[in-house]
Amino acid sequence: MKRTYFCIGLLLSLVSHQVMAAGLYVQLFLDDAPLQGVVATLDDAPAGASDRRGTVSAELQAGQHVLILSDDDLDFPIEFRSAQNEDVEVSVIFTSAKGDEPEVSVRKFTAGEAGAEGYVTGTVTNTANSPIAGASVVVGGAGVAATTDANGVYVIDVPRGEYELKISHPEYRDTTVPGIRVLADLGVTAQVKLYAESTAETLQLPSTALEEVVVLGVFNPTEDAGTLERYATSITNAIDVAMLERFGDSDVAAALNRVVGVAVTDSKYATVRGLDGRYISSTLNGLLMPSTDPQRRDVQLDLFPTNILGGIEIQKSYTPDQLATTTGGSIKINTKGLPDERVFKVGASTAYNFDFTGDDILSYRGSNSDWLGFDSGLRDLPRNVVNGTNGGTSLTVCDPAIDPDRCTSPLEAAQYGVSFQDDYNVTEKTALPEGGLSVSYGDRFPTDSGEFGFYAAGDYGYSTSDRGSAALTNPLETTGSYMRSQQTVTLNGYVVAGYEYGAADEILSKTILLRNSEDTTRWESGVDREDSDVDKAILQWVERQFFSQEFTGHNEFDFDHGTHRLDWRLAYSRTDRDEPDRRQYTYFNGNLSTSAFERRWSELTEDSNDVTVDYTVPLDWGSANTTEFKAGILWSDKDREVAQYRFGIRRGDNADLDLGIDQNLETEVLPYYNYVLDKIRLAANTAATDSYNSQEEIQAYYLSANTDFGDAWSMLIGARFEDFTQSLEYPNEEGGTDNDLEYDDVYPALNLTYRPIEDIQLRAGYSETVSYPGLIERSESLSYDPDTDDPIFGNPDLRVSTIENYDLRMEYYFSEDESVSVAFFQKDIDQPVERALPDASGSAASGITFRNQDSAKLKGIEVDANMNLIDAADYLLFVQGNVSYIDSEVELSEDSIRLEGASANGRQLQGQSEWLGNIQLGFDHYPTEQKFTLLVNYFDDRIFRISRGENTGPEFEDGRILVDFAYEKLFGENLTLELQVKNLLNEDVEYSQNNRVIESYQTGTVFGASVTYDF
């Protein structure tokens, strides 16, 4: 049996108190909580296992009986005698205290006899979980009733037996809860939810509406975001499921914008406390994740839809059980677990953009299956071309008789050229409304020793974005305009299955498949800095996919000094990014530039294997002190393969060809017969460094001790040893430029919490963390940005950055759901790695490299609060808000000062906003089951890109305000309607340099509607 003692009590009878059948009713308690999974045997015959209410029941004949309760390696016998038609109620309460004997109670009653009294208690709430005062609660058959108080609570004393509760209120539908058995000297808690009044008949709730039978309630400090933040051992912010549903954000990236001190760039990447992905660790159910970005290590968070989430935690202070890269914070994404009961939901959604839905937008000819998010093979790279051009690196047209190894005949070269799909023209199509479908189903089933459960969800979505006529006004680059449209298809699936047994043991399997496909068309027209007319087209299709198979377990082991906990996780994950046939071509002064014409195929695959094990041991010492020791290990191995092929065109020997912009690319410039006539030739432009293989491995061990000194003080202290290795190789490059990095160190952490009174907490923390250079950043070879084609020069001399972190936070909780907190933080970074300007000229000067700056200091303050402005019987008006001020200074290296200019020294970190803010104003109307939420988000100017020269200054993404509105209406108990208006203000998205706007566009205001039916 579990090392903490088990308590056994009596079970509610499954027949009414008028029926004269004899039965045994057993209830098990561990301290104040019902105990699940204990196997009961009555007179050598199995009686089943205790359920979630800690109960077991069996038919009973007259005579001597032996009841044996078994769990793990312990059998607990109870002997008793019963007479004919006599009910027996057995209650055993075990305590956690060492040396305490279990409290056993055996009571007997004539079947159907009322005898001793028990009680029924609970709360009556509406669907928003707000209490209903003045509700009438009648116990059918007992002739007694009560009225709920201001907190929705009722308590009714009744004789032992089985009853039916009838609950009513003038503004809500009547509800009946059958099958409530009250036991002698014990209570049953029945939590009741009422729905707004309608023409529907009286609702008969199933027996599952009966809550767990308990002696005292058990507090769960991770049940919602507010309690999680309050009882965390470190500085934490959280978003629970209720907040995710209310905000209406579709993915993790959008939801994180609501958290204090967090911003999201490019709709994918999180910045926490002004620090980007190199200073952030991200986990999925406690395990590391591979990336789909060939240039970055951090995870693209827009891949993760909110409908599979169980919550998001952002831990902002490092603790030893987190990765040593947890400087800005740790983003913990947790997916849904097993359902408490049967769940079956179907949903549909649509949305309309007032700027462009129904209008013509840019497009091009794609494959027949694009609407599913899969290319049908139309964009596939011809394998004969790859094989005949040495992997796309060389194609020399000449007589093979002269040099058979190097030469390709003109006819064979023409065959390679005509092997490509000839789709180049930019066209138009009508922008369709957005649409989506979703379905989820789950249930749980009792077994002899526990419960098995599962939950499955799937969804499909289609959306469109368009920038209209975006303006380019950068005199250093291009002045003109561009149009850009993008269609996005998402296809996701999620399955969790598991088994719960014992008091708290479980094994779970979680399978996740997420897909995101983006079809982008862009046409740009303008004048460059040399007064040349420039017209440029980009046709791009990108498929991103994330797959993960996880197995996790939680086990508890009982010892004399306490309950040990074992948590283990293992997973295989894989990400894929497939970019087939990206087409880009440019006209200069009205003529097609063959040197600026490119077709590119790129494919990234990253496999990740991860194992973590955590073991926790509690120890009570002194009169009121407790220490929880925690140790763990982590092993993570990521293998990445990137394959990229580039092809272009060049003039042939018979180059009598008009390349004017008025010529049709498909029928007049690049038709198949022009390759055959040798007017145009295929060019193989793949660089030896376009493809690479890499590996990253982390081995870590940690030990921490979390001690409570009475009720006022808590201290967490510990350290983590982490060994990091990174290797990079270019398989197509002769001579090799392989690059390896090995680094290990010990990273300590100390967190203190002081509670002068129950509602006030003061937290302080100190820790040391690390930031490792990225894969491409340390490369010795030249590569290219997959979006801009700018050259990227790696720096093999990059060094690891180390950080010292200081945290202080004050929290005041003035009610169960109202609080205010103020946090101060400072981070001292030694040798931070930043994007930098290459020491180069010509076209290479427009590229980027990476450089260790001398140091950086970042400090800031965060204020977070939530308050109920009006809390009445029929409605609730509340406000939540947060604001962050972040200041940073970078001491540049000598090379960076020389290239950026002396005035740049001391500038802020790239991607960091000085001010961030959020406001959520909500109104709930209980009688009509409606929720209204206004959401406001603000981010300040942030450096988008640094620039060359003293007088140039960096390019900024200008700050702006985003305002959204969300509405929810519940019809009956099954149908939910949600309405949203996104980007109400539709402010211009602007980029500026030296206080001059260099690019601007609008994304439009979106009206969305969704319906969900819960069967």
C-alpha positions, -999 to 999 in steps of 0.1 A, spaced: 0 0 0 11 36 -4 36 47 23 12 73 36 -16 55 54 -48 48 37 -82 55 50 -112 34 44 -147 48 49 -182 38 38 -195 39 3 -228 55 -8 -254 28 -14 -265 22 -49 -301 16 -39 -325 39 -23 -331 39 15 -366 23 10 -351 -9 -5 -345 -37 20 -313 -52 5 -281 -56 26 -248 -42 14 -213 -34 23 -202 2 18 -165 10 21 -148 44 18 -110 50 18 -94 82 29 -58 93 29 -58 122 54 -86 144 40 -87 130 5 -105 100 -10 -81 72 -20 -84 57 -55 -71 23 -68 -71 2 -36 -83 -33 -44 -109 -48 -20 -115 -85 -14 -145 -97 6 -143 -133 18 -118 -142 -9 -141 -128 -36 -130 -96 -55 -151 -66 -47 -134 -42 -71 -111 -12 -66 -119 21 -50 -130 47 -75 -122 84 -76 -145 90 -46 -126 63 -27 -155 40 -26 -162 3 -30 -194 -16 -25 -206 -52 -25 -236 -73 -17 -236 -87 18 -249 -120 33 -253 -127 70 -223 -141 88 -186 -136 96 -166 -116 70 -131 -106 63 -125 -75 41 -89 -72 28 -77 -39 12 -46 -43 -9 -22 -19 -25 14 -26 -37 30 -48 -11 6 -43 19 -27 -61 28 -49 -45 54 -75 -69 69 -108 -59 86 -130 -85 103 -167 -79 110 -200 -98 114 -234 -89 99 -269 -101 105 -297 -108 80 -308 -76 61 -281 -56 78 -261 -28 60 -224 -24 71 -206 8 66 -168 7 70 -147 38 72 -109 37 76 -89 70 77 -51 68 74 -29 97 82 4 108 67 20 113 101 46 88 110 35 62 136 -2 71 136 -25 41 135 -54 41 110 -88 51 124 -113 23 116 -150 26 120 -175 -3 114 -212 6 118 -243 -15 112 -278 -6 103 -310 -25 93 -314 -22 56 -337 8 50 -332 21 85 -325 59 87 -308 58 121 -279 82 123 -276 115 104 -252 128 78 -253 159 57 -254 172 21 -234 203 13 -220 220 -18 -222 251 -39 -246 262 -66 -230 281 -95 -238 293 -130 -219 282 -161 -193 309 -154 -186 292 -121 -199 322 -102 -220 315 -70 -258 318 -71 -273 332 -40 -309 325 -30 -313 292 -48 -336 267 -32 -323 232 -25 -349 206 -16 -340 170 -5 -367 148 -19 -380 122 5 -365 139 36 -389 168 38 -361 193 44 -347 222 23 -322 251 24 -314 283 6 -279 291 -7 -260 319 9 -241 348 -7 -213 324 -17 -238 299 -32 -232 274 -3 -258 252 12 -257 226 41 -286 202 49 -286 176 77 -306 144 67 -309 108 80 -286 83 62 -301 71 30 -304 78 -7 -321 110 -19 -328 133 -48 -318 170 -48 -341 195 -65 -325 229 -71 -343 260 -84 -339 297 -88 -363 322 -106 -337 332 -132 -323 297 -139 -337 263 -151 -346 238 -124 -322 210 -119 -326 176 -104 -296 155 -91 -306 119 -83 -288 91 -65 -272 110 -36 -265 86 -7 -258 101 26 -239 81 51 -239 81 89 -219 110 104 -203 118 71 -211 142 43 -216 142 6 -206 172 -15 -228 179 -45 -216 208 -66 -245 219 -89 -244 241 -120 -275 259 -131 -282 271 -167 -300 303 -177 -338 301 -179 -352 289 -213 -382 271 -226 -365 237 -222 -379 212 -198 -364 204 -164 -328 192 -169 -321 157 -154 -284 156 -145 -266 123 -148 -252 106 -117 -217 119 -127 -228 153 -115 -223 140 -80 -189 153 -68 -164 133 -48 -174 123 -12 -148 139 11 -144 146 48 -125 179 39 -117 195 6 -82 191 -9 -66 222 -24 -48 218 -58 -23 245 -63 -21 239 -101 -58 240 -109 -57 275 -125 -33 302 -135 -38 323 -104 -31 296 -78 -2 282 -99 15 316 -98 9 320 -61 23 286 -50 51 283 -75 86 281 -59 100 305 -85 87 336 -103 61 323 -127 33 336 -149 7 314 -164 -23 311 -188 -48 284 -179 -74 268 -202 -102 292 -192 -81 322 -202 -71 306 -235 -107 300 -244 -118 335 -233 -90 354 -252 -98 336 -284 -61 333 -295 -56 305 -320 -20 295 -311 6 297 -284 24 326 -300 -7 348 -300 -16 338 -264 19 347 -250 14 383 -261 -10 386 -231 16 377 -205 35 404 -186 70 410 -200 64 388 -231 63 399 -267 61 379 -299 80 388 -331 72 376 -366 41 360 -351 63 330 -342 91 338 -318 88 348 -281 108 375 -264 107 373 -226 119 403 -206 136 417 -236 156 385 -244 151 365 -276 151 328 -283 188 322 -275 180 331 -239 148 311 -236 141 275 -231 108 259 -244 94 226 -234 64 205 -244 51 185 -215 85 188 -199 105 177 -229 126 197 -254 114 204 -289 132 205 -322 129 236 -344 116 241 -380 138 271 -386 170 264 -405 187 295 -390 175 294 -354 174 270 -325 142 283 -308 108 269 -316 82 285 -339 53 288 -314 26 295 -340 26 257 -348 9 249 -315 -29 255 -315 -46 264 -283 -73 238 -286 -50 210 -276 -34 229 -246 -39 223 -209 -21 256 -201 11 276 -206 36 285 -179 63 311 -182 89 306 -155 110 338 -154 135 328 -128 159 299 -133 156 268 -111 180 238 -114 153 215 -129 152 238 -159 176 241 -188 207 263 -180 196 285 -209 166 297 -189 177 333 -187 148 353 -200 124 325 -191 112 290 -196 80 285 -218 63 254 -206 36 242 -230 13 216 -215 -12 197 -236 -45 183 -224 -46 152 -202 -72 126 -196 -108 139 -194 -127 137 -161 -158 124 -180 -170 117 -215 -163 146 -239 -176 149 -274 -174 183 -292 -178 194 -328 -170 230 -339 -170 252 -370 -156 286 -376 -154 313 -402 -139 348 -405 -141 378 -428 -114 405 -433 -130 439 -440 -99 449 -461 -98 422 -487 -122 392 -483 -141 390 -515 -115 411 -534 -88 401 -558 -54 392 -543 -22 379 -557 -17 342 -566 -1 318 -590 -8 283 -603 -4 257 -576 -12 220 -571 -46 204 -568 -41 195 -532 -29 228 -519 -62 233 -500 -53 203 -478 -19 217 -470 0 192 -491 17 197 -524 6 170 -549 41 166 -563 38 194 -588 66 213 -571 89 183 -568 126 186 -578 133 165 -609 158 138 -596 174 134 -630 185 171 -628 200 166 -594 219 136 -605 231 151 -637 243 184 -621 263 169 -593 237 178 -567 229 211 -584 264 224 -581 276 224 -617 263 223 -653 288 229 -681 273 227 -717 299 214 -741 308 184 -762 312 153 -740 338 140 -764 361 167 -752 357 162 -715 331 134 -707 334 140 -669 328 178 -670 307 183 -702 269 180 -706 257 179 -742 234 207 -753 205 183 -759 208 167 -724 211 202 -709 179 212 -727 162 181 -713 172 192 -678 157 227 -685 124 213 -697 121 190 -667 110 219 -645 74 229 -642 69 262 -661 48 281 -636 60 317 -632 32 341 -639 17 361 -610 -21 361 -613 -51 371 -592 -78 352 -574 -107 361 -550 -98 361 -513 -121 336 -496 -134 339 -460 -115 319 -434 -129 286 -423 -122 258 -398 -136 225 -385 -127 208 -352 -138 176 -334 -128 161 -301 -138 130 -282 -127 115 -249 -138 92 -221 -126 72 -192 -135 37 -180 -130 20 -146 -111 -12 -143 -104 -35 -114 -74 -15 -102 -78 19 -117 -92 39 -147 -83 40 -183 -89 71 -203 -83 88 -237 -88 120 -255 -85 127 -292 -88 160 -311 -84 171 -347 -89 203 -366 -85 219 -400 -82 256 -408 -78 279 -438 -69 315 -436 -57 344 -458 -36 375 -452 -29 404 -475 -10 436 -472 -27 454 -500 -5 481 -515 23 483 -490 47 513 -492 85 512 -494 101 545 -487 137 536 -479 162 559 -499 190 535 -490 173 505 -506 140 508 -525 113 534 -529 80 521 -542 54 496 -532 46 459 -530 17 435 -528 19 403 -507 -8 377 -501 -6 345 -482 -29 315 -478 -24 293 -447 -37 258 -441 -34 241 -407 -41 204 -401 -36 191 -366 -42 159 -346 -37 150 -310 -43 118 -290 -37 111 -253 -43 78 -237 -34 66 -202 -40 46 -172 -45 59 -136 -40 35 -107 -32 36 -71 -36 68 -51 -18 90 -77 0 68 -102 -4 72 -139 11 64 -173 3 86 -203 10 84 -240 7 116 -260 8 117 -298 9 151 -316 9 159 -353 8 196 -363 10 209 -399 11 244 -412 14 252 -449 19 287 -463 15 298 -499 29 332 -505 29 355 -535 47 388 -536 52 415 -563 74 445 -556 79 476 -578 101 505 -571 134 524 -577 166 514 -560 193 536 -546 210 537 -581 178 550 -597 171 517 -615 135 505 -619 131 473 -600 103 448 -603 106 416 -583 84 385 -579 85 357 -552 64 326 -554 68 304 -523 52 273 -508 64 262 -473 52 231 -454 61 229 -417 53 198 -396 58 188 -360 54 152 -348 59 140 -313 54 107 -295 57 110 -257 54 86 -228 53 100 -193 47 85 -159 41 95 -123 46 71 -95 46 74 -57 63 52 -32 56 52 5 83 52 32 82 59 69 96 94 64 72 104 36 60 97 0 87 96 -27 76 108 -62 91 96 -95 84 115 -127 98 102 -159 94 113 -196 107 100 -228 99 112 -263 108 110 -300 101 142 -319 106 153 -355 102 185 -373 101 190 -411 103 221 -432 98 216 -468 101 245 -493 97 230 -528 103 252 -558 106 287 -544 107 310 -575 122 344 -575 129 367 -604 137 404 -609 134 429 -637 159 458 -638 148 487 -659 122 465 -676 145 436 -685 147 402 -668 179 397 -650 192 362 -655 216 365 -625 186 374 -602 165 345 -614 163 315 -590 144 283 -583 151 268 -549 143 236 -531 150 234 -494 142 206 -469 150 205 -432 145 175 -410 153 175 -373 150 144 -351 150 147 -313 153 120 -286 147 132 -251 147 115 -217 141 131 -183 138 116 -148 129 135 -116 129 120 -81 115 139 -51 120 129 -15 102 149 14 116 151 49 99 166 79 122 180 106 118 202 136 83 211 147 71 228 115 98 225 89 98 204 57 124 200 31 117 185 -3 148 171 -20 147 168 -58 172 153 -82 170 146 -119 188 139 -151 182 149 -187 195 136 -220 186 153 -252 200 145 -287 190 165 -318 201 155 -353 194 180 -381 198 175 -419 193 204 -443 194 198 -480 191 228 -504 194 231 -542 195 263 -563 190 266 -600 189 296 -623 190 305 -660 215 320 -683 215 329 -720 224 302 -745 245 304 -777 214 314 -797 204 342 -773 183 362 -796 156 366 -769 135 395 -757 136 396 -719 114 426 -715 89 428 -687 60 429 -713 70 394 -724 51 364 -709 75 344 -689 58 311 -695 50 313 -732 76 337 -746 107 337 -724 109 303 -707 88 279 -728 103 245 -733 113 251 -769 136 280 -760 157 255 -740 157 232 -770 168 260 -793 195 270 -768 182 305 -764 181 299 -726 200 274 -705 196 260 -670 222 271 -645 232 251 -614 239 275 -586 239 253 -555 267 262 -531 287 236 -513 275 250 -479 237 251 -488 233 217 -473 245 208 -438 242 182 -410 244 190 -374 240 175 -339 234 190 -305 235 169 -273 228 180 -238 235 159 -207 224 174 -174 222 165 -137 207 186 -109 200 186 -72 178 210 -53 162 214 -19 130 233 -13 125 240 24 95 255 42 105 270 75 71 271 92 45 291 73 65 323 68 97 313 49 106 291 20 139 286 3 148 267 -28 186 261 -34 203 239 -58 226 236 -88 227 220 -122 256 205 -141 251 207 -179 273 194 -206 266 208 -241 281 196 -274 274 209 -309 288 198 -342 282 211 -377 294 196 -410 289 204 -447 288 171 -466 292 187 -500 321 209 -493 356 196 -503 382 200 -476 355 203 -449 347 231 -425 334 210 -397 329 229 -365 326 215 -329 317 232 -297 320 216 -262 311 234 -230 301 223 -195 296 242 -162 277 242 -130 247 267 -127 235 275 -92 202 290 -81 187 304 -49 151 315 -45 136 328 -12 100 334 -4 87 353 27 51 356 38 47 382 65 9 375 64 -12 350 45 -20 373 16 14 388 10 45 371 -5 80 385 -11 102 366 -35 139 370 -42 162 350 -65 197 348 -78 210 324 -105 236 319 -131 227 308 -166 243 304 -201 236 310 -238 251 289 -265 258 301 -300 235 288 -327 244 263 -354 248 286 -384 263 313 -363 295 294 -357 299 281 -393 331 288 -411 312 288 -444 289 312 -463 252 305 -463 221 325 -472 190 337 -454 161 315 -466 137 345 -467 158 375 -479 187 357 -496 211 379 -478 245 363 -473 252 349 -438 288 348 -426 294 325 -397 319 332 -370 338 301 -357 354 322 -330 321 328 -312 322 322 -274 296 310 -250 277 338 -231 273 336 -193 246 355 -173 240 365 -137 203 370 -129 187 389 -100 150 388 -93 126 404 -68 89 401 -67 61 413 -43 27 398 -45 -6 407 -27 -36 385 -29 -67 404 -17 -92 377 -26 -92 343 -42 -92 357 -77 -78 392 -72 -41 401 -68 -14 426 -77 23 419 -81 54 440 -88 86 424 -100 121 439 -104 149 421 -124 184 426 -136 206 405 -159 243 410 -165 254 393 -197 291 386 -204 300 384 -241 264 384 -256 261 371 -291 243 394 -315 236 397 -352 263 420 -365 275 437 -397 301 419 -417 335 436 -423 329 434 -461 322 455 -491 300 453 -522 271 429 -522 285 411 -491 281 443 -471 243 438 -471 247 404 -454 249 396 -417 274 379 -393 275 372 -356 298 387 -330 304 385 -293 298 420 -279 317 430 -247 288 429 -223 251 438 -219 230 449 -189 193 445 -188 170 456 -160 133 462 -157 101 463 -137 68 444 -142 34 453 -127 6 427 -130 -29 430 -115 -64 417 -117 -94 431 -100 -132 426 -99 -147 461 -104 -183 449 -98 -192 415 -84 -229 412 -82 -254 383 -82 -262 386 -119 -230 399 -134 -193 404 -130 -171 432 -143 -134 427 -140 -101 441 -153 -67 425 -157 -37 443 -168 1 444 -169 29 468 -179 66 462 -183 95 487 -185 127 472 -198 160 490 -202 191 475 -218 225 487 -228 250 468 -250 287 475 -247 298 469 -283 330 453 -294 356 473 -312 346 459 -346 310 466 -340 317 502 -330 338 507 -361 310 494 -384 279 507 -366 294 540 -354 305 553 -320 269 566 -313 256 530 -314 276 520 -283 252 516 -254 222 509 -277 194 486 -266 194 448 -274 180 439 -308 143 429 -306 137 444 -272 109 469 -265 112 494 -238 75 493 -229 50 464 -230 14 465 -218 -18 445 -218 -54 452 -206 -83 428 -205 -117 441 -196 -143 415 -191 -181 415 -184 -201 383 -175 -239 383 -174 -249 352 -156 -287 350 -163 -282 351 -201 -249 332 -201 -229 358 -220 -192 369 -217 -177 401 -232 -140 407 -233 -120 436 -246 -83 429 -251 -56 456 -256 -19 449 -263 9 473 -268 46 469 -276 71 497 -280 97 503 -308 122 475 -311 153 471 -333 145 451 -363 180 453 -379 212 472 -373 227 493 -401 261 504 -412 275 539 -406 275 566 -379 246 585 -393 224 557 -405 210 542 -373 192 509 -368 160 499 -385 131 498 -360 97 480 -360 76 508 -346 54 502 -316 16 499 -320 -16 491 -302 -36 460 -310 -72 459 -299 -94 427 -300 -129 420 -288 -143 385 -279 -179 375 -272 -193 342 -259 -229 330 -255 -240 297 -242 -273 284 -254 -286 257 -231 -259 233 -219 -247 222 -254 -243 250 -279 -217 278 -276 -214 308 -299 -182 328 -300 -177 361 -319 -144 379 -323 -132 411 -338 -94 411 -343 -73 442 -349 -100 468 -344 -78 498 -349 -60 484 -379 -30 506 -373 -3 506 -399 26 482 -394 56 505 -398 93 502 -399 114 533 -396 150 545 -396 162 578 -382 125 587 -375 116 582 -411 91 555 -421 108 531 -446 80 505 -449 43 504 -440 13 482 -446 -20 472 -431 -33 437 -423 -70 445 -419 -97 441 -393 -111 405 -390 -146 395 -378 -148 359 -368 -176 335 -356 -175 300 -343 -200 275 -329 -193 245 -308 -217 217 -299 -211 196 -269 -229 163 -272 
